[in-house]
């Protein structure tokens, strides 16, 4: 018997996206409004692409040795 492979999701719900990057929903909506995160609409449902989450985190990385206060 074969076990189905887990599916890698390419879109996540708002709450899941916020949890994935450790921020609140309000901040997530601010990032969406500013154009930093890409959304996809399926009827009334809004999803965030995991690619846009990963890209935003890459853009905001602080280089090693830098210490922002």
C-alpha positions as CSV (number, residue, x, y, z in Angstrom):
1,X,0.0,0.0,0.0
2,X,1.4,3.4,-0.9
3,X,1.2,6.4,1.3
4,X,0.2,9.6,-0.4
5,X,2.9,12.3,-0.4
6,X,2.1,15.5,1.5
7,X,1.2,18.4,-0.8
8,X,3.2,21.5,-0.6
9,X,0.7,24.4,-0.4
10,X,1.3,27.4,-2.6
11,X,-1.4,29.6,-1.0
12,X,-2.4,29.9,2.7
13,X,-5.2,31.5,4.6
14,X,-4.7,34.9,6.2
15,X,-4.4,33.5,9.8
16,X,-2.0,30.8,8.6
17,X,0.2,33.3,6.8
18,X,0.4,35.6,9.9
19,X,1.4,32.6,12.1
20,X,3.9,31.4,9.6
21,X,5.9,34.7,9.9
22,X,5.0,35.5,13.5
23,X,3.0,38.6,13.1
24,X,-0.6,39.6,13.7
25,X,-3.5,39.8,11.2
26,X,-3.5,43.7,11.3
27,X,0.2,43.8,10.3
28,X,-0.4,41.2,7.6
29,X,-3.2,43.3,6.1
30,X,-0.8,46.4,6.2
31,X,1.7,44.4,4.3
32,X,-0.9,43.4,1.7
33,X,-2.1,47.0,1.4
34,X,1.5,48.2,0.9
35,X,2.0,45.7,-1.9
36,X,4.6,43.7,-0.1
37,X,2.5,40.5,-0.2
38,X,0.7,39.0,-3.1
39,X,-2.8,37.8,-2.6
40,X,-5.1,35.5,-4.6
41,X,-8.9,35.6,-4.5
42,X,-11.1,32.6,-4.8
43,X,-14.6,34.1,-4.6
44,X,-14.7,35.8,-1.2
45,X,-11.7,33.8,0.1
46,X,-8.4,35.6,0.2
47,X,-5.1,33.6,0.2
48,X,-1.5,34.6,0.4
49,X,1.0,32.9,-1.8
50,X,3.8,31.2,0.1
51,X,6.2,32.5,-2.6
52,X,5.4,36.1,-1.7
53,X,5.8,35.3,2.1
54,X,9.3,33.8,1.4
55,X,10.3,36.6,-0.9
56,X,9.2,39.3,1.7
57,X,11.2,37.6,4.4
58,X,14.3,37.4,2.1
59,X,14.0,41.2,1.4
60,X,13.7,42.0,5.0
61,X,16.6,39.9,6.3
62,X,19.2,41.7,8.4
63,X,22.7,40.9,7.3
64,X,24.9,39.1,9.9
65,X,26.8,41.5,12.1
66,X,24.2,44.1,11.8
67,X,22.4,45.0,15.0
68,X,19.2,47.0,14.6
69,X,17.9,48.4,17.8
